[in-house]
Amino acid sequence: MEENNQNIKKKNPFIVIVSILLIISIGCAIYGYLNKDNDTNINSNETSNTTSNNVDDGEKIEGNIEENNQTNSTSIISTEVNDEPSSEDEILEDDGSENKELLTKKDSSYEYSYYQDDEEEANNEVVSFKINNKEVIEEIGFVSEISEIKKYNDFIAIKANYVATCGPDHNDLFIFDYKGNLLFKSGSISIEDLNRIKSDDLDEKWEKGYMTFDNYSYDDSKKQLNVAYLFNINTVLGDCVGDGKLFCEVSKNNTIYTKITLTSSLKNGKFEKEQITEKKAFNIKDFDTNDLELYNSYCK
């Protein structure tokens, strides 16, 4: 009996130790199982988050691409709008020059460019005239066309025509030396006071009357230039020039002139001593029927 009790005492510590180890093993097993579930949940959550992030990133990328496409589309549209003609372009196109052909005529001493418009003669504007490469268009001014060019030993004579949109057309004479220096310009002459040759008082001349260039001749041996001027009654009478009363008063009460020739000599590269060598007084009977009717309608 006493021996059995001793055997039990010997066995109890062993049982306790085994029990403790068994409890620890079961606890580890349970812990391992639970930890595995947590890892699975964590991995599942990470996978879910990664997928979600990828989806979000994809949406953002697609959104950025769409925005970029819209931006590029807007830029293209903007460029196309800017390529449309502006109001300034339309104004420039309205001058009609794009419908004309720009032509150039050349000679060994000169060349000039002009717009060719057979349908509307008034628009055959000369845009450039060069004498031995010197531009002289500013000296000539606006002309509808060049009607004649003649070369002499000492100069080039240019006859230019101005086509008026209202009122009479007129001609002008320009003479340049071969360096492009202006030697002579015809201008206009008062019909009332021949002592005021080529007066600059255009308003008075317009109302009272003036003569414009008609023709010229040049004697190369004598170096003498003769320039004739002629009065056109339409310059002071008609719809374009008002009532013409000043001309009527001048023509009735004063001696006025309808033709005149001025003569000058070329000396030292200049025309000097311009003098009246021929003149003709105004007489309405020298005019044609249309001018006579016009005169009587204004000056009766």
MOTAWO-V593082 format. One record per residue. RES is the residue in one letter. SS is DSSP state (@ for helix, = for strand, . for the rest). OMEGA is omega in radians with two decimals (none if undefined). NEAR is the number of other ideal C-beta (glycine too) atoms within 12 Angstrom. Layout:
res: (RES,RES)
ss: (SS,SS)
omega: (OMEGA,OMEGA)
near: (NEAR,NEAR)
This chain:
res: (M,E,E,N,N,Q,N,I,K,K,K,N,P,F,I,V,I,V,S,I,L,L,I,I,S,I,G,C,A,I,Y,G,Y,L,N,K,D,N,D,T,N,I,N,S,N,E,T,S,N,T,T,S,N,N,V,D,D,G,E,K,I,E,G,N,I,E,E,N,N,Q,T,N,S,T,S,I,I,S,T,E,V,N,D,E,P,S,S,E,D,E,I,L,E,D,D,G,S,E,N,K,E,L,L,T,K,K,D,S,S,Y,E,Y,S,Y,Y,Q,D,D,E,E,E,A,N,N,E,V,V,S,F,K,I,N,N,K,E,V,I,E,E,I,G,F,V,S,E,I,S,E,I,K,K,Y,N,D,F,I,A,I,K,A,N,Y,V,A,T,C,G,P,D,H,N,D,L,F,I,F,D,Y,K,G,N,L,L,F,K,S,G,S,I,S,I,E,D,L,N,R,I,K,S,D,D,L,D,E,K,W,E,K,G,Y,M,T,F,D,N,Y,S,Y,D,D,S,K,K,Q,L,N,V,A,Y,L,F,N,I,N,T,V,L,G,D,C,V,G,D,G,K,L,F,C,E,V,S,K,N,N,T,I,Y,T,K,I,T,L,T,S,S,L,K,N,G,K,F,E,K,E,Q,I,T,E,K,K,A,F,N,I,K,D,F,D,T,N,D,L,E,L,Y,N,S,Y,C,K)
ss: (.,@,@,@,@,@,@,@,@,@,@,@,@,@,@,@,@,@,@,@,@,@,@,@,@,@,@,@,@,@,@,@,@,@,@,@,@,@,@,@,@,@,@,@,@,@,@,@,@,@,@,@,@,@,@,@,@,@,@,@,@,@,@,@,@,@,@,@,@,@,@,@,@,@,@,@,@,@,@,@,@,@,.,.,.,.,@,@,@,@,@,@,@,.,.,.,@,@,@,.,=,=,=,=,=,=,.,.,.,=,=,=,=,=,=,=,.,.,.,.,@,@,@,.,.,=,=,=,=,=,=,.,.,=,=,.,@,@,@,@,.,.,.,.,=,=,=,=,=,=,=,.,.,.,.,=,=,=,=,=,=,=,.,.,.,.,.,.,.,=,=,=,=,=,=,=,.,.,.,.,.,=,=,=,=,.,.,=,=,=,.,.,.,.,.,.,.,.,.,.,.,@,@,@,@,@,@,@,.,=,=,=,=,=,=,=,=,=,=,.,.,.,.,=,=,=,=,=,=,=,=,.,@,@,@,.,.,.,.,.,.,.,.,.,@,@,@,@,@,@,@,@,@,.,.,.,=,=,=,=,=,=,=,=,=,=,=,.,.,=,=,=,=,=,=,=,=,=,=,=,=,.,.,@,@,@,.,.,@,@,@,@,@,@,@,@,@,@,@,.)
omega: (3.11,3.10,3.10,3.12,3.13,3.10,3.13,3.13,-3.14,-3.10,-3.06,3.11,3.14,3.12,-3.14,-3.12,3.13,3.14,3.14,3.13,3.12,3.12,-3.14,-3.14,3.11,3.13,3.12,3.12,3.12,-3.14,3.12,3.12,3.14,-3.14,3.10,3.10,3.13,3.11,3.12,3.12,-3.13,3.13,3.11,3.13,3.13,3.12,3.13,3.14,3.13,3.11,3.14,3.13,3.11,3.11,3.14,3.14,3.12,3.11,3.13,-3.14,3.11,3.11,3.12,3.12,3.14,3.10,3.12,3.10,3.11,3.12,3.12,3.12,3.11,3.14,3.14,3.12,3.13,3.13,-3.14,3.11,-3.14,3.13,3.10,-3.14,3.10,3.12,3.11,3.10,-3.13,3.12,3.13,-3.14,-3.08,-3.12,3.06,-3.06,-3.12,3.12,-3.12,3.11,3.13,-3.10,3.11,3.04,-3.05,3.05,3.13,-3.09,-3.07,2.97,3.08,-3.12,-3.09,3.06,3.11,3.09,-3.08,-3.08,-3.11,-3.00,-3.09,-3.09,3.06,-3.01,3.04,-3.05,3.14,3.03,-3.11,3.04,-3.05,3.06,3.06,-3.14,-3.10,-3.07,3.12,3.10,-3.13,-3.10,-3.11,3.00,-3.13,3.12,3.01,-3.08,-3.13,3.03,3.10,3.14,3.08,-3.12,-3.00,-3.06,3.04,3.13,-3.08,3.03,-3.10,-3.12,3.06,3.14,-3.10,3.07,3.08,-3.08,-3.03,2.98,3.05,3.13,3.08,3.10,3.08,3.12,3.13,2.95,-3.03,3.01,3.14,3.10,3.14,3.13,-3.08,3.05,-2.98,-3.13,-3.13,-3.04,3.12,3.09,-3.05,-3.04,-3.09,3.05,3.11,-3.13,3.10,3.08,3.11,-3.13,-3.02,-3.13,-3.14,3.14,-3.13,-3.08,-3.09,3.13,3.13,3.11,3.09,-3.08,3.12,3.12,3.13,3.01,-3.14,3.08,-3.04,-3.12,3.13,-3.07,-3.06,-3.12,3.06,-3.11,-3.12,3.11,-3.07,3.10,3.05,-3.04,3.13,3.10,-3.11,3.12,3.13,-3.05,-3.03,-2.95,3.06,-3.01,3.08,-3.04,3.13,3.10,3.13,3.14,-3.12,-3.08,-3.11,-3.00,-3.08,3.01,3.09,-3.01,-3.13,3.09,3.11,3.06,3.10,-3.11,3.10,-3.10,3.12,3.13,3.11,3.08,3.14,3.04,-3.04,3.03,3.08,-3.06,3.07,3.13,3.11,3.09,3.14,-3.12,-3.12,3.00,-3.05,3.14,3.12,-3.09,-3.11,-3.04,-3.13,3.11,3.12,3.11,3.11,3.14,-3.12,-3.13,-3.14,-2.93,3.12,none)
near: (7,8,9,10,11,11,12,14,14,12,14,14,12,14,14,13,13,14,14,14,14,14,14,14,14,14,14,14,14,14,14,14,14,14,14,14,14,14,14,14,14,14,14,14,14,14,14,14,14,14,14,14,14,14,14,14,14,14,14,14,14,14,14,14,14,14,14,14,14,14,14,14,14,14,14,14,14,13,12,11,12,12,11,12,14,12,10,9,14,12,12,13,14,13,15,17,20,15,16,21,16,19,21,19,20,17,19,11,25,35,26,33,23,31,29,23,23,14,13,18,22,22,25,31,33,39,28,26,38,28,34,21,16,22,20,32,28,16,26,37,21,22,36,29,34,35,26,18,28,24,22,26,15,29,33,38,37,42,26,36,29,30,24,22,13,14,22,28,24,29,33,35,42,41,38,36,29,24,19,26,22,28,35,35,24,40,27,35,39,35,40,33,24,31,14,21,28,26,22,14,17,15,14,21,31,25,25,37,39,43,43,37,37,28,23,31,21,29,17,16,11,14,24,26,35,28,41,28,40,33,42,32,37,29,36,40,36,24,13,17,28,20,17,29,18,27,38,28,19,27,31,17,14,20,17,34,33,34,28,38,29,34,26,28,25,28,15,11,19,20,33,17,16,28,21,25,21,21,26,22,20,33,18,26,12,17,22,14,11,15,27,19,17,27,29,18,17,27,26,13)
